[in-house]
């Protein structure tokens, strides 16, 4: 999938989940009421969307970055059966948990977890190869990913 197609798919998914969350029409939420999936409700909506995608055999990477006061483990437990790996990251927002702290919270989940550093590095690692990258956690992360993908 070309970068433009990846960005387009990411944008459509984020808008769809965010719209459902803001309208309260998901089973428990969407993008966490606009928090980018950084809640149980956001993870449920994202999982629902991931289940609707065709299984094409490509690796699915969850790029996770969120505030320190969010329940990262609950989000990943909901999404783990639908992804092949989790790369933890952080953006420049002052409330963002570090990639290492997020990864430490996820020890023992049923999918490999790797702290991947700042979003610029983590996105590059996530995009290596031909796979699907799912950015979730906070709207700040979503915005940073959007800006980085749009800049390429």
N, C-alpha and C positions, 0 to 999 in steps of 0.2 A: 504494500500500500504506500503510495507516495505521501510526502509530508502534508500536502494540501488536503488529501483525502483523510488522513489521520486527524488533522486539525478539524476538518469539517465534521467528522464522526464524533470527535470529542465535544465540539460545540453543540451539536444536536443533542447528544446525550445529556450534557450538563443543563441545557435549556429545558429539556423535557423533564428531567428529575427535579430541577429547581421549580418549574411551573407547578408540578404536582405537589411539591412540598408547600409552596406558598398558598395553594388553594386548599390544602389539607385533604387532597383526594387520594393519597397513597395509603397503603395499609400501615399506618403508623408514621407516615411522613414521607419525605423525599430527600432533598439535599439538606435535611436537618433543619427545615424551616429557613433555608437560605444559608446555612452554615457550611455548605460544600460537602455534606455527607459526614460531618464530624459528630454524628450521633447514631444511636441504634436505629432511629427512624430513617435517617439518610442512608444508612447501610442497607436497610431492608429495600428501599426504593432502588438503590443502585444494583443490588443483587437481582431484583426483579428484572431490571433492564438487561443485565448481563445474561440472564437465563433466556431472554428473548433473542439474543444474537445467535446467528448460526455458528455451529462449532466447525471451524475450518482447520483445526490442528495447529494453529499458530500459538506461540507462547503468550500468555496473558500476564502482564506485569502490573501490579497495583503500586502506584507511586503515592505514598501516604505521608502527608504533612498536616499537623494540626496543633492547636493551642494546647498548652500543658494541662489545662483544666478540663479537657475532653477525655472521654473513655476510649482510647485507641484500641484496647483489647476487644471491647464489644464490637467495634466496627470491623476489625479484621476477622474475628470469629465468624461473623455473618458472611464475609466475602471470601474467606479462605477456600471453601470448596469450589469456587468459581475462578480462581487465579492460580498461576503456577509459582509465583514468587511475590514477595513484598519488598519494595525498596523504600526505606524511610528517608525522609528529607525534611528540610525546613526552609522557609523563606525569611525575608528580612524583618518580618513583623515582630515586635518586641515580645508578644505573648507566645510565639511559636516555640514548641518543644524542640530540642535538638534532635537530629537524626539518631544519635546514639541513645538518648533517653527513650525515644519512641521504640527503638529496636529492643531495648532492655525490657520494656513493658510487654513485649510480644514473645518472649522466650516461652517455648513449649506449644505455640500454636501449630496447627497441622500443615503449615506451608513454610518454605524457607524464607527467612527474613534477613535482610542485609542493610545496615546503615550506610546510606549512599551520599551523605554530605549535603551541602547546599543544593537548592533546586536546580541550579544551572548544571552542576555535575551529575546529579541524580537523573535528570531528564535525559542527558546524553547517554548515560549507562542504560536507562530503561529503553531508549530508542534504538540501541545497538541490535542489529539483526532485524528480522521481519516478524514482528509481533504486535500485539495490541497493548497499548499503554493506557491504563485507567488511573487518572489523577483524582484523588479524593482526600477529604479531610477538612480543609477550610477554603473559604472563598478567596483568601489571600493566596493560597497555593494555586487554586484554579486560575486566578488572575495572572500570577507569575508564569504559569505554564502557557497560558494563552499568549502572553506577551512574547515569551521565548519562541514558541512555535510560529507565531506570526512574523517574527523577525527573521526567520530562516528562509 
